[in-house]
């Protein structure tokens, strides 16, 4: 009987140790999966914007979005989407974004992305203008499992 208790105790300890050793691996896998999903969403947004896909250009943002850009008034989901769609509807300008992801940090249902957007604007009757826009995006996992930008801050940096 004593042996049975020792055996059961040993099996329990072993099970705890094994499950604890796999927990960081599972967490790392889910963090990697979230990072990959966020990267894919940012890349999709870049393609949507560059191809003037106005119906999809707002899909990167959460309904509770609050954004700050270069000291301008805060934007919400509705105001940012209206501005993006208005820009894409302007036939007098062509736009192209390049994306540089510096870092993605995932913690549970929140992720922070340090990035730099480089925007090239080509007016039909003018020379191309390039703007470098470093920023930080805060993503939240949505109820459907997708990742959306809930908050972001960006500014226009001097271009070298």
VOTI-548775 format. One record per atom (N, C-alpha, C, O): atom name; x, y, z; residue number from 1. Coordinates in steps of 0.02 Angstrom, whole numbers, plus 50000, padded with zeros to 5 digits. Atoms other than C-alpha are relative to their C-alpha. Layout:
NODE, atome, x, y, z, num
NODE, CA, X, Y, Z, NUM
...
***
This chain:
NODE, atome, x, y, z, num
NODE, N, 50041, 49941, 50000, 1
NODE, CA, 50000, 50000, 50000, 1
NODE, C, 50044, 50063, 50000, 1
NODE, O, 50029, 50112, 49966, 1
NODE, N, 49954, 49944, 49997, 2
NODE, CA, 50143, 50116, 50042, 2
NODE, C, 50032, 50011, 49931, 2
NODE, O, 50042, 50067, 49908, 2
NODE, N, 49970, 49996, 50067, 3
NODE, CA, 50223, 50073, 49875, 3
NODE, C, 49951, 50031, 49950, 3
NODE, O, 49972, 50070, 49907, 3
NODE, N, 50051, 49974, 50046, 4
NODE, CA, 50060, 50114, 49784, 4
NODE, C, 49996, 50076, 50007, 4
NODE, O, 49991, 50112, 49957, 4
NODE, N, 50003, 49927, 49989, 5
NODE, CA, 50054, 50287, 49865, 5
NODE, C, 50062, 50034, 49973, 5
NODE, O, 50057, 50088, 49943, 5
NODE, N, 49938, 49971, 50025, 6
NODE, CA, 50236, 50320, 49824, 6
NODE, C, 49999, 50001, 49924, 6
NODE, O, 50019, 50050, 49892, 6
NODE, N, 50004, 50003, 50073, 7
NODE, CA, 50207, 50262, 49646, 7
NODE, C, 49952, 50052, 49972, 7
NODE, O, 49966, 50084, 49922, 7
NODE, N, 50049, 49950, 50022, 8
NODE, CA, 50053, 50373, 49629, 8
NODE, C, 50029, 50070, 50008, 8
NODE, O, 50020, 50113, 49964, 8
NODE, N, 49969, 49935, 49987, 9
NODE, CA, 50146, 50520, 49706, 9
NODE, C, 50053, 50015, 49947, 9
NODE, O, 50055, 50069, 49919, 9
NODE, N, 49947, 49992, 50050, 10
NODE, CA, 50294, 50494, 49589, 10
NODE, C, 49970, 50013, 49931, 10
NODE, O, 49995, 50056, 49895, 10
NODE, N, 50032, 49990, 50065, 11
NODE, CA, 50180, 50481, 49438, 11
NODE, C, 49970, 50071, 49996, 11
NODE, O, 49974, 50103, 49943, 11
NODE, N, 50029, 49932, 49998, 12
NODE, CA, 50092, 50643, 49490, 12
NODE, C, 50053, 50053, 49992, 12
NODE, O, 50045, 50100, 49953, 12
NODE, N, 49945, 49952, 50006, 13
NODE, CA, 50255, 50737, 49512, 13
NODE, C, 50028, 49999, 49929, 13
NODE, O, 50040, 50052, 49900, 13
NODE, N, 49975, 50006, 50068, 14
NODE, CA, 50317, 50671, 49346, 14
NODE, C, 49953, 50034, 49950, 14
NODE, O, 49976, 50068, 49904, 14
NODE, N, 50048, 49969, 50045, 15
NODE, CA, 50157, 50726, 49260, 15
NODE, C, 50003, 50077, 50005, 15
NODE, O, 50000, 50111, 49954, 15
NODE, N, 49994, 49928, 49991, 16
NODE, CA, 50173, 50901, 49334, 16
NODE, C, 50062, 50027, 49967, 16
NODE, O, 50060, 50077, 49932, 16
NODE, N, 49937, 49978, 50031, 17
NODE, CA, 50354, 50915, 49281, 17
NODE, C, 49997, 49998, 49924, 17
NODE, O, 50022, 50044, 49891, 17
NODE, N, 50005, 50005, 50072, 18
NODE, CA, 50317, 50856, 49106, 18
NODE, C, 49955, 50054, 49971, 18
NODE, O, 49972, 50085, 49920, 18
NODE, N, 50045, 49949, 50026, 19
NODE, CA, 50170, 50973, 49083, 19
NODE, C, 50030, 50070, 50007, 19
NODE, O, 50020, 50112, 49963, 19
NODE, N, 49967, 49936, 49991, 20
NODE, CA, 50271, 51119, 49152, 20
NODE, C, 50053, 50010, 49947, 20
NODE, O, 50064, 50066, 49923, 20
NODE, N, 49947, 49993, 50050, 21
NODE, CA, 50412, 51083, 49031, 21
NODE, C, 49971, 50013, 49931, 21
NODE, O, 50005, 50043, 49890, 21
NODE, N, 50031, 49987, 50065, 22
NODE, CA, 50291, 51088, 48883, 22
NODE, C, 49964, 50067, 49998, 22
NODE, O, 49951, 50092, 49943, 22
NODE, N, 50037, 49936, 49999, 23
NODE, CA, 50201, 51248, 48937, 23
NODE, C, 50037, 50055, 49965, 23
NODE, O, 50007, 50090, 49924, 23
NODE, N, 49965, 49947, 50036, 24
NODE, CA, 50338, 51367, 48878, 24
NODE, C, 50002, 49987, 49925, 24
NODE, O, 49999, 50034, 49886, 24
NODE, N, 49999, 50016, 50071, 25
NODE, CA, 50346, 51275, 48711, 25
NODE, C, 49932, 50019, 49969, 25
NODE, O, 49930, 50049, 49916, 25
NODE, N, 50066, 49983, 50025, 26
NODE, CA, 50158, 51293, 48688, 26
NODE, C, 49991, 50075, 49997, 26
NODE, O, 49963, 50102, 49949, 26
NODE, N, 50006, 49927, 49999, 27
NODE, CA, 50166, 51476, 48738, 27
NODE, C, 50042, 50031, 49944, 27
NODE, O, 50019, 50077, 49910, 27
NODE, N, 49957, 49974, 50054, 28
NODE, CA, 50311, 51507, 48618, 28
NODE, C, 49967, 49987, 49932, 28
NODE, O, 49970, 50030, 49888, 28
NODE, N, 50034, 50016, 50063, 29
NODE, CA, 50213, 51420, 48478, 29
NODE, C, 49943, 50048, 49988, 29
NODE, O, 49934, 50072, 49932, 29
NODE, N, 50057, 49955, 50009, 30
NODE, CA, 50059, 51528, 48509, 30
NODE, C, 50024, 50072, 49988, 30
NODE, O, 49993, 50109, 49951, 30
NODE, N, 49971, 49934, 50011, 31
NODE, CA, 50168, 51685, 48517, 31
NODE, C, 50025, 50006, 49928, 31
NODE, O, 50014, 50057, 49895, 31
NODE, N, 49975, 50000, 50069, 32
NODE, CA, 50250, 51639, 48352, 32
NODE, C, 49942, 50002, 49951, 32
NODE, O, 49944, 50038, 49902, 32
NODE, N, 50059, 50001, 50044, 33
NODE, CA, 50081, 51602, 48273, 33
NODE, C, 49967, 50070, 49999, 33
NODE, O, 49948, 50094, 49946, 33
NODE, N, 50029, 49933, 49997, 34
NODE, CA, 50013, 51771, 48333, 34
NODE, C, 50044, 50050, 49961, 34
NODE, O, 50018, 50091, 49924, 34
NODE, N, 49954, 49955, 50036, 35
NODE, CA, 50168, 51862, 48268, 35
NODE, C, 49993, 49991, 49925, 35
NODE, O, 49992, 50040, 49887, 35
NODE, N, 50007, 50014, 50071, 36
NODE, CA, 50150, 51777, 48100, 36
NODE, C, 49933, 50026, 49973, 36
NODE, O, 49930, 50053, 49917, 36
NODE, N, 50065, 49976, 50021, 37
NODE, CA, 49965, 51820, 48091, 37
NODE, C, 50000, 50077, 49995, 37
NODE, O, 49972, 50105, 49948, 37
NODE, N, 49996, 49926, 50000, 38
NODE, CA, 50000, 52003, 48134, 38
NODE, C, 50041, 50023, 49940, 38
NODE, O, 50021, 50070, 49905, 38
NODE, N, 49958, 49983, 50057, 39
NODE, CA, 50140, 52012, 48005, 39
NODE, C, 49959, 49992, 49934, 39
NODE, O, 49962, 50036, 49891, 39
NODE, N, 50040, 50012, 50059, 40
NODE, CA, 50022, 51938, 47874, 40
NODE, C, 49946, 50054, 49991, 40
NODE, O, 49933, 50076, 49936, 40
NODE, N, 50051, 49947, 50003, 41
NODE, CA, 49886, 52065, 47918, 41
NODE, C, 50030, 50066, 49976, 41
NODE, O, 49999, 50101, 49936, 41
NODE, N, 49967, 49937, 50021, 42
NODE, CA, 50008, 52211, 47899, 42
NODE, C, 50019, 49997, 49926, 42
NODE, O, 50012, 50046, 49890, 42
NODE, N, 49982, 50008, 50071, 43
NODE, CA, 50070, 52143, 47732, 43
NODE, C, 49939, 50003, 49955, 43
NODE, O, 49942, 50032, 49901, 43
NODE, N, 50062, 49998, 50039, 44
NODE, CA, 49892, 52118, 47671, 44
NODE, C, 49975, 50073, 49994, 44
NODE, O, 49953, 50094, 49941, 44
NODE, N, 50022, 49931, 50001, 45
NODE, CA, 49849, 52297, 47720, 45
NODE, C, 50042, 50040, 49950, 45
NODE, O, 50015, 50081, 49913, 45
NODE, N, 49956, 49965, 50047, 46
NODE, CA, 49999, 52360, 47621, 46
NODE, C, 49978, 49986, 49928, 46
NODE, O, 49973, 50033, 49888, 46
NODE, N, 50023, 50017, 50067, 47
NODE, CA, 49941, 52266, 47466, 47
NODE, C, 49932, 50032, 49985, 47
NODE, O, 49921, 50058, 49930, 47
NODE, N, 50066, 49970, 50010, 48
NODE, CA, 49761, 52326, 47490, 48
NODE, C, 50005, 50075, 49987, 48
NODE, O, 49972, 50101, 49943, 48
NODE, N, 49993, 49928, 50008, 49
NODE, CA, 49815, 52507, 47509, 49
NODE, C, 50031, 50016, 49932, 49
NODE, O, 50006, 50058, 49895, 49
NODE, N, 49964, 49986, 50062, 50
NODE, CA, 49937, 52504, 47363, 50
NODE, C, 49957, 49985, 49938, 50
NODE, O, 49965, 50018, 49887, 50
NODE, N, 50044, 50016, 50057, 51
NODE, CA, 49805, 52425, 47249, 51
NODE, C, 49934, 50037, 50002, 51
NODE, O, 49889, 50024, 49963, 51
NODE, N, 50060, 49958, 49991, 52
NODE, CA, 49673, 52551, 47307, 52
NODE, C, 49937, 49959, 50014, 52
NODE, O, 49883, 49975, 49991, 52
NODE, N, 50056, 50043, 49981, 53
NODE, CA, 49563, 52414, 47378, 53
NODE, C, 49963, 50032, 50059, 53
NODE, O, 49972, 50011, 50117, 53
NODE, N, 50034, 49960, 49948, 54
NODE, CA, 49452, 52535, 47474, 54
NODE, C, 49954, 49958, 50044, 54
NODE, O, 49943, 49974, 50102, 54
NODE, N, 50046, 50041, 49961, 55
NODE, CA, 49332, 52398, 47530, 55
NODE, C, 50037, 49960, 50055, 55
NODE, O, 50005, 49939, 50103, 55
NODE, N, 49961, 50039, 49950, 56
NODE, CA, 49473, 52310, 47628, 56
NODE, C, 50047, 50042, 50042, 56
NODE, O, 50074, 50017, 50091, 56
NODE, N, 49947, 49961, 49968, 57
NODE, CA, 49583, 52454, 47684, 57
NODE, C, 49987, 50014, 50074, 57
NODE, O, 50033, 50031, 50111, 57
NODE, N, 50015, 49989, 49929, 58
NODE, CA, 49494, 52472, 47851, 58
NODE, C, 50000, 49935, 50041, 58
NODE, O, 49992, 49937, 50102, 58
NODE, N, 50006, 50064, 49965, 59
NODE, CA, 49498, 52286, 47894, 59
NODE, C, 50056, 49987, 50050, 59
NODE, O, 50051, 49941, 50090, 59
NODE, N, 49944, 50008, 49953, 60
NODE, CA, 49663, 52304, 47989, 60
NODE, C, 49984, 50030, 50068, 60
NODE, O, 50017, 50014, 50118, 60
NODE, N, 50013, 49961, 49940, 61
NODE, CA, 49583, 52415, 48121, 61
NODE, C, 49940, 49974, 50039, 61
NODE, O, 49890, 49953, 50011, 61
NODE, N, 50054, 50021, 49954, 62
NODE, CA, 49475, 52371, 48272, 62
NODE, C, 49948, 50056, 50005, 62
NODE, O, 49964, 50115, 49996, 62
NODE, N, 50053, 49950, 49993, 63
NODE, CA, 49309, 52459, 48299, 63
NODE, C, 50014, 50052, 50055, 63
NODE, O, 49989, 50108, 50051, 63
NODE, N, 49985, 49953, 49945, 64
NODE, CA, 49379, 52539, 48459, 64
NODE, C, 50064, 50040, 49988, 64
NODE, O, 50093, 50067, 50035, 64
NODE, N, 49937, 49967, 50018, 65
NODE, CA, 49528, 52615, 48366, 65
NODE, C, 50004, 50072, 50027, 65
NODE, O, 49957, 50110, 50023, 65
NODE, N, 49981, 49931, 49986, 66
NODE, CA, 49610, 52772, 48434, 66
NODE, C, 50071, 50007, 49971, 66
NODE, O, 50115, 49967, 49987, 66
NODE, N, 49934, 49992, 50031, 67
NODE, CA, 49756, 52837, 48332, 67
NODE, C, 50024, 50072, 50005, 67
NODE, O, 49984, 50119, 50006, 67
NODE, N, 49967, 49934, 49998, 68
NODE, CA, 49878, 52981, 48343, 68
NODE, C, 50054, 50001, 49947, 68
NODE, O, 50096, 49956, 49943, 68
NODE, N, 49948, 49992, 50051, 69
NODE, CA, 49982, 53041, 48198, 69
NODE, C, 50026, 50071, 50001, 69
NODE, O, 49988, 50119, 49992, 69
NODE, N, 49963, 49938, 50006, 70
NODE, CA, 50108, 53181, 48205, 70
NODE, C, 49964, 50061, 50029, 70
NODE, O, 49962, 50114, 49997, 70
NODE, N, 50031, 49942, 49968, 71
NODE, CA, 50013, 53294, 48324, 71
NODE, C, 49932, 50020, 49973, 71
NODE, O, 49903, 50070, 49995, 71
NODE, N, 50067, 49985, 50026, 72
NODE, CA, 49852, 53291, 48224, 72
NODE, C, 49948, 49976, 50050, 72
NODE, O, 49964, 49937, 50095, 72
NODE, N, 50052, 50024, 49954, 73
NODE, CA, 49685, 53265, 48313, 73
NODE, C, 49995, 49924, 49998, 73
NODE, O, 50009, 49892, 49948, 73
NODE, N, 50009, 50073, 49997, 74
NODE, CA, 49649, 53088, 48370, 74
NODE, C, 49950, 49978, 49947, 74
NODE, O, 49901, 50013, 49932, 74
NODE, N, 50047, 50031, 50047, 75
NODE, CA, 49565, 52977, 48243, 75
NODE, C, 49966, 49942, 50035, 75
NODE, O, 49994, 49911, 50080, 75
NODE, N, 50036, 50060, 49979, 76
NODE, CA, 49435, 52845, 48277, 76
NODE, C, 49996, 49954, 49939, 76
NODE, O, 50020, 49972, 49885, 76
NODE, N, 50008, 50045, 50057, 77
NODE, CA, 49395, 52696, 48167, 77
NODE, C, 49964, 50035, 49943, 77
NODE, O, 49987, 50033, 49886, 77
NODE, N, 50040, 49968, 50052, 78
NODE, CA, 49263, 52796, 48073, 78
NODE, C, 50037, 50056, 49964, 78
NODE, O, 50036, 50061, 49903, 78
NODE, N, 49965, 49943, 50033, 79
NODE, CA, 49368, 52952, 48043, 79
NODE, C, 50061, 49976, 49962, 79
NODE, O, 50075, 50002, 49908, 79
NODE, N, 49942, 50025, 50035, 80
NODE, CA, 49525, 52855, 47996, 80
NODE, C, 49979, 49966, 49935, 80
NODE, O, 50009, 49978, 49882, 80
NODE, N, 50024, 50034, 50060, 81
NODE, CA, 49429, 52745, 47873, 81
NODE, C, 49976, 50049, 49948, 81
NODE, O, 49989, 50040, 49888, 81
NODE, N, 50024, 49949, 50047, 82
NODE, CA, 49345, 52896, 47795, 82
NODE, C, 50060, 50034, 49966, 82
NODE, O, 50059, 50046, 49906, 82
NODE, N, 49940, 49968, 50028, 83
NODE, CA, 49516, 52979, 47772, 83
NODE, C, 50037, 49954, 49951, 83
NODE, O, 50059, 49976, 49898, 83
NODE, N, 49966, 50047, 50044, 84
NODE, CA, 49594, 52822, 47698, 84
NODE, C, 49962, 49991, 49934, 84
NODE, O, 49991, 49992, 49880, 84
NODE, N, 50041, 50010, 50060, 85
NODE, CA, 49450, 52794, 47578, 85
NODE, C, 49999, 50062, 49955, 85
NODE, O, 49997, 50056, 49894, 85
NODE, N, 49999, 49938, 50039, 86
NODE, CA, 49451, 52977, 47525, 86
NODE, C, 50068, 50006, 49962, 86
NODE, O, 50069, 50025, 49904, 86
NODE, N, 49934, 49997, 50033, 87
NODE, CA, 49639, 52968, 47488, 87
NODE, C, 50003, 49951, 49941, 87
NODE, O, 50027, 49969, 49888, 87
NODE, N, 49998, 50049, 50053, 88
NODE, CA, 49618, 52810, 47386, 88
NODE, C, 49955, 50018, 49941, 88
NODE, O, 49966, 49995, 49885, 88
NODE, N, 50047, 49980, 50053, 89
NODE, CA, 49475, 52887, 47287, 89
NODE, C, 50027, 50059, 49958, 89
NODE, O, 49998, 50075, 49906, 89
NODE, N, 49972, 49943, 50035, 90
NODE, CA, 49584, 53034, 47232, 90
NODE, C, 50042, 49977, 49940, 90
NODE, O, 50097, 49951, 49949, 90
NODE, N, 49963, 50023, 50059, 91
NODE, CA, 49637, 52997, 47052, 91
NODE, C, 50062, 50042, 49983, 91
NODE, O, 50102, 50023, 49941, 91
NODE, N, 49944, 49955, 50015, 92
NODE, CA, 49762, 53141, 47053, 92
NODE, C, 50065, 49977, 50034, 92
NODE, O, 50118, 50006, 50021, 92
NODE, N, 49941, 50023, 49964, 93
NODE, CA, 49883, 53045, 47166, 93
NODE, C, 50005, 49924, 49999, 93
NODE, O, 49954, 49888, 50001, 93
NODE, N, 49986, 50072, 49993, 94
NODE, CA, 49963, 52873, 47168, 94
NODE, C, 50040, 49991, 50064, 94
NODE, O, 50083, 50032, 50080, 94
NODE, N, 49968, 50013, 49936, 95
NODE, CA, 50021, 52797, 47332, 95
NODE, C, 50035, 49931, 49999, 95
NODE, O, 50013, 49885, 49965, 95
NODE, N, 49966, 50064, 49989, 96
NODE, CA, 50143, 52660, 47379, 96
NODE, C, 50031, 50000, 50069, 96
NODE, O, 50069, 50045, 50087, 96
NODE, N, 49970, 50008, 49933, 97
NODE, CA, 50186, 52601, 47555, 97
NODE, C, 50050, 49942, 49999, 97
NODE, O, 50038, 49890, 49969, 97
NODE, N, 49953, 50054, 49984, 98
NODE, CA, 50339, 52500, 47604, 98
NODE, C, 49997, 49991, 50075, 98
NODE, O, 49994, 50039, 50113, 98
NODE, N, 50006, 50018, 49929, 99
NODE, CA, 50331, 52410, 47771, 99
NODE, C, 50066, 49972, 50026, 99
NODE, O, 50096, 49928, 49995, 99
NODE, N, 49941, 50027, 49965, 100
NODE, CA, 50477, 52382, 47888, 100
NODE, C, 49979, 49985, 50072, 100
NODE, O, 49968, 50031, 50112, 100
NODE, N, 50017, 50019, 49932, 101
NODE, CA, 50433, 52284, 48045, 101
NODE, C, 50064, 49993, 50040, 101
NODE, O, 50108, 49954, 50022, 101
NODE, N, 49941, 50001, 49958, 102
NODE, CA, 50561, 52315, 48180, 102
NODE, C, 49995, 49946, 50054, 102
NODE, O, 50044, 49913, 50071, 102
NODE, N, 50008, 50046, 49942, 103
NODE, CA, 50486, 52207, 48318, 103
NODE, C, 49926, 49987, 50010, 103
NODE, O, 49884, 50031, 50002, 103
NODE, N, 50068, 50018, 49980, 104
NODE, CA, 50329, 52114, 48367, 104
NODE, C, 50006, 49966, 50068, 104
NODE, O, 50041, 49916, 50076, 104
NODE, N, 50001, 50028, 49933, 105
NODE, CA, 50299, 52079, 48552, 105
NODE, C, 49928, 49979, 50015, 105
NODE, O, 49883, 50020, 50012, 105
NODE, N, 50067, 50026, 49985, 106
NODE, CA, 50151, 51969, 48597, 106
NODE, C, 49996, 49979, 50072, 106
NODE, O, 50041, 49945, 50098, 106
NODE, N, 50013, 50020, 49931, 107
NODE, CA, 50081, 51949, 48772, 107
NODE, C, 49925, 49988, 50007, 107
NODE, O, 49886, 50035, 50012, 107
NODE, N, 50071, 50017, 49994, 108
NODE, CA, 49917, 51857, 48785, 108
NODE, C, 49961, 50024, 49940, 108
NODE, O, 49976, 50006, 49883, 108
NODE, N, 50044, 49975, 50053, 109
NODE, CA, 49783, 51947, 48685, 109
NODE, C, 50019, 50069, 49975, 109
NODE, O, 49981, 50103, 49941, 109
NODE, N, 49975, 49934, 50020, 110
NODE, CA, 49888, 52104, 48658, 110
NODE, C, 50068, 49992, 49967, 110
NODE, O, 50108, 49950, 49988, 110
NODE, N, 49935, 50000, 50034, 111
NODE, CA, 50034, 52135, 48541, 111
NODE, C, 50020, 50071, 49984, 111
NODE, O, 49978, 50113, 49968, 111
NODE, N, 49973, 49935, 50017, 112
NODE, CA, 50146, 52284, 48511, 112
NODE, C, 50047, 49991, 49941, 112
NODE, O, 50090, 49947, 49941, 112
NODE, N, 49958, 50004, 50060, 113
NODE, CA, 50227, 52313, 48342, 113
NODE, C, 50034, 50068, 49990, 113
NODE, O, 50002, 50120, 49983, 113
NODE, N, 49961, 49941, 50020, 114
NODE, CA, 50367, 52437, 48312, 114
NODE, C, 50014, 49992, 49926, 114
NODE, O, 50036, 49940, 49903, 114
NODE, N, 49993, 50005, 50073, 115
NODE, CA, 50373, 52478, 48128, 115
NODE, C, 50016, 50068, 49970, 115
NODE, O, 50012, 50119, 50004, 115
NODE, N, 49990, 49939, 50039, 116
NODE, CA, 50416, 52605, 47996, 116
NODE, C, 49965, 49991, 49933, 116
NODE, O, 49978, 49943, 49897, 116
NODE, N, 50032, 49998, 50066, 117
NODE, CA, 50305, 52644, 47849, 117
NODE, C, 50037, 50052, 49959, 117
NODE, O, 50052, 50106, 49984, 117
NODE, N, 49972, 49951, 50046, 118
NODE, CA, 50384, 52729, 47700, 118
NODE, C, 49948, 50011, 49945, 118
NODE, O, 49932, 49965, 49907, 118
NODE, N, 50054, 49983, 50047, 119
NODE, CA, 50252, 52817, 47595, 119
NODE, C, 50028, 50041, 49943, 119
NODE, O, 50062, 50091, 49953, 119
NODE, N, 49982, 49963, 50061, 120
NODE, CA, 50284, 52872, 47417, 120
NODE, C, 49935, 50025, 49969, 120
NODE, O, 49890, 49986, 49954, 120
NODE, N, 50058, 49969, 50029, 121
NODE, CA, 50157, 52994, 47348, 121
NODE, C, 50021, 50030, 49933, 121
NODE, O, 50068, 50070, 49929, 121
NODE, N, 49986, 49974, 50067, 122
NODE, CA, 50157, 53030, 47161, 122
NODE, C, 49940, 50037, 49973, 122
NODE, O, 49892, 50007, 49950, 122
NODE, N, 50054, 49963, 50032, 123
NODE, CA, 50045, 53171, 47105, 123
NODE, C, 50005, 49992, 49924, 123
NODE, O, 50060, 49983, 49897, 123
NODE, N, 50000, 50008, 50073, 124
NODE, CA, 49994, 53157, 46922, 124
NODE, C, 50044, 50053, 49965, 124
NODE, O, 50078, 50038, 49916, 124
NODE, N, 49962, 49945, 50031, 125
NODE, CA, 50075, 53325, 46882, 125
NODE, C, 50053, 50027, 50048, 125
NODE, O, 50058, 50088, 50057, 125
NODE, N, 49949, 49976, 49953, 126
NODE, CA, 50217, 53333, 47006, 126
NODE, C, 50052, 49946, 50014, 126
NODE, O, 50050, 49891, 49986, 126
NODE, N, 49947, 50047, 49984, 127
NODE, CA, 50369, 53250, 47078, 127
NODE, C, 49981, 49958, 50061, 127
NODE, O, 49942, 49979, 50104, 127
NODE, N, 50014, 50046, 49945, 128
NODE, CA, 50365, 53102, 47197, 128
NODE, C, 50026, 50027, 50066, 128
NODE, O, 50080, 50056, 50069, 128
NODE, N, 49982, 49980, 49932, 129
NODE, CA, 50369, 53140, 47382, 129
NODE, C, 50004, 49937, 50042, 129
NODE, O, 49959, 49895, 50039, 129
NODE, N, 49992, 50058, 49957, 130
NODE, CA, 50434, 53013, 47507, 130
NODE, C, 49998, 50022, 50073, 130
NODE, O, 50030, 50070, 50093, 130
NODE, N, 50006, 49986, 49928, 131
NODE, CA, 50386, 53013, 47691, 131
NODE, C, 50015, 49936, 50038, 131
NODE, O, 49989, 49883, 50022, 131
NODE, N, 49984, 50056, 49956, 132
NODE, CA, 50458, 52899, 47824, 132
NODE, C, 49961, 50010, 50064, 132
NODE, O, 49965, 50063, 50096, 132
NODE, N, 50046, 49993, 49944, 133
NODE, CA, 50334, 52864, 47964, 133
NODE, C, 50011, 49945, 50052, 133
NODE, O, 49979, 49892, 50048, 133
NODE, N, 49992, 50049, 49946, 134
NODE, CA, 50399, 52770, 48118, 134
NODE, C, 49937, 50001, 50044, 134
NODE, O, 49904, 50052, 50052, 134
NODE, N, 50058, 50003, 49956, 135
NODE, CA, 50263, 52711, 48235, 135
NODE, C, 49999, 49938, 50043, 135
NODE, O, 50042, 49894, 50039, 135
NODE, N, 50012, 50057, 49957, 136
NODE, CA, 50199, 52590, 48362, 136
NODE, C, 49925, 49984, 49998, 136
NODE, O, 49883, 50027, 50012, 136
NODE, N, 50069, 50024, 50004, 137
NODE, CA, 50040, 52487, 48339, 137
NODE, C, 49987, 49952, 50058, 137
NODE, O, 50029, 49910, 50074, 137
NODE, N, 50022, 50047, 49948, 138
NODE, CA, 49948, 52400, 48479, 138
NODE, C, 49942, 49960, 49971, 138
NODE, O, 49889, 49987, 49955, 138
NODE, N, 50050, 50046, 50026, 139
NODE, CA, 49851, 52250, 48418, 139
NODE, C, 49964, 49966, 50058, 139
NODE, O, 49994, 49955, 50111, 139
NODE, N, 50038, 50042, 49952, 140
NODE, CA, 49714, 52159, 48514, 140
NODE, C, 49968, 49943, 49961, 140
NODE, O, 49943, 49951, 49906, 140
NODE, N, 50035, 50057, 50030, 141
NODE, CA, 49650, 51986, 48477, 141
NODE, C, 49925, 50013, 50006, 141
NODE, O, 49900, 50029, 50060, 141
NODE, N, 50072, 49988, 50002, 142
NODE, CA, 49469, 52004, 48426, 142
NODE, C, 49961, 49937, 50017, 142
NODE, O, 49990, 49882, 50016, 142
NODE, N, 50040, 50059, 49982, 143
NODE, CA, 49326, 51887, 48477, 143
NODE, C, 50002, 49945, 49947, 143
NODE, O, 49994, 49886, 49964, 143
NODE, N, 49997, 50051, 50053, 144
NODE, CA, 49341, 51799, 48308, 144
NODE, C, 50069, 49970, 49992, 144
NODE, O, 50080, 49928, 49948, 144
NODE, N, 49931, 50027, 50002, 145
NODE, CA, 49527, 51763, 48340, 145
NODE, C, 50047, 50041, 49957, 145
NODE, O, 50108, 50029, 49959, 145
NODE, N, 49956, 49958, 50042, 146
NODE, CA, 49592, 51893, 48217, 146
NODE, C, 50035, 50052, 50043, 146
NODE, O, 50014, 50065, 50100, 146
NODE, N, 49963, 49947, 49967, 147
NODE, CA, 49716, 52028, 48266, 147
NODE, C, 49987, 50065, 49963, 147
NODE, O, 49994, 50069, 49902, 147
NODE, N, 50015, 49934, 50029, 148
NODE, CA, 49669, 52211, 48238, 148
NODE, C, 50036, 50054, 50040, 148
NODE, O, 50048, 50046, 50099, 148
NODE, N, 49969, 49943, 49966, 149
NODE, CA, 49753, 52377, 48277, 149
NODE, C, 49946, 50036, 50040, 149
NODE, O, 49895, 50058, 50013, 149
NODE, N, 50046, 49966, 49954, 150
NODE, CA, 49665, 52452, 48427, 150
NODE, C, 50025, 50071, 50016, 150
NODE, O, 49985, 50117, 50027, 150
NODE, N, 49969, 49936, 49986, 151
NODE, CA, 49787, 52595, 48459, 151
NODE, C, 50063, 50005, 49957, 151
NODE, O, 50096, 49956, 49944, 151
NODE, N, 49935, 49990, 50031, 152
NODE, CA, 49930, 52671, 48362, 152
NODE, C, 50022, 50072, 50006, 152
NODE, O, 49981, 50119, 50010, 152
NODE, N, 49968, 49935, 50001, 153
NODE, CA, 50049, 52816, 48366, 153
NODE, C, 50053, 49999, 49946, 153
NODE, O, 50090, 49951, 49940, 153
NODE, N, 49950, 49995, 50053, 154
NODE, CA, 50155, 52873, 48220, 154
NODE, C, 50017, 50073, 49989, 154
NODE, O, 49980, 50118, 50010, 154
NODE, N, 49979, 49932, 50015, 155
NODE, CA, 50249, 53025, 48162, 155
NODE, C, 50040, 49999, 49935, 155
NODE, O, 50065, 49946, 49914, 155
NODE, N, 49961, 49995, 50060, 156
NODE, CA, 50334, 53086, 48007, 156
NODE, C, 50071, 50019, 50020, 156
NODE, O, 50082, 50070, 50052, 156
NODE, N, 49930, 49989, 49983, 157
NODE, CA, 50522, 53075, 48025, 157
NODE, C, 50036, 50034, 49941, 157
NODE, O, 50015, 50026, 49884, 157
NODE, N, 49961, 49972, 50056, 158
NODE, CA, 50649, 53173, 47925, 158
NODE, C, 50029, 49943, 49959, 158
NODE, O, 50054, 49894, 49987, 158
NODE, N, 49974, 50053, 50043, 159
NODE, CA, 50700, 53068, 47776, 159
NODE, C, 50072, 50016, 49983, 159
NODE, O, 50088, 50072, 49962, 159
NODE, N, 49929, 49987, 50013, 160
NODE, CA, 50888, 53048, 47755, 160
NODE, C, 50015, 50012, 49927, 160
NODE, O, 50072, 50024, 49909, 160
***
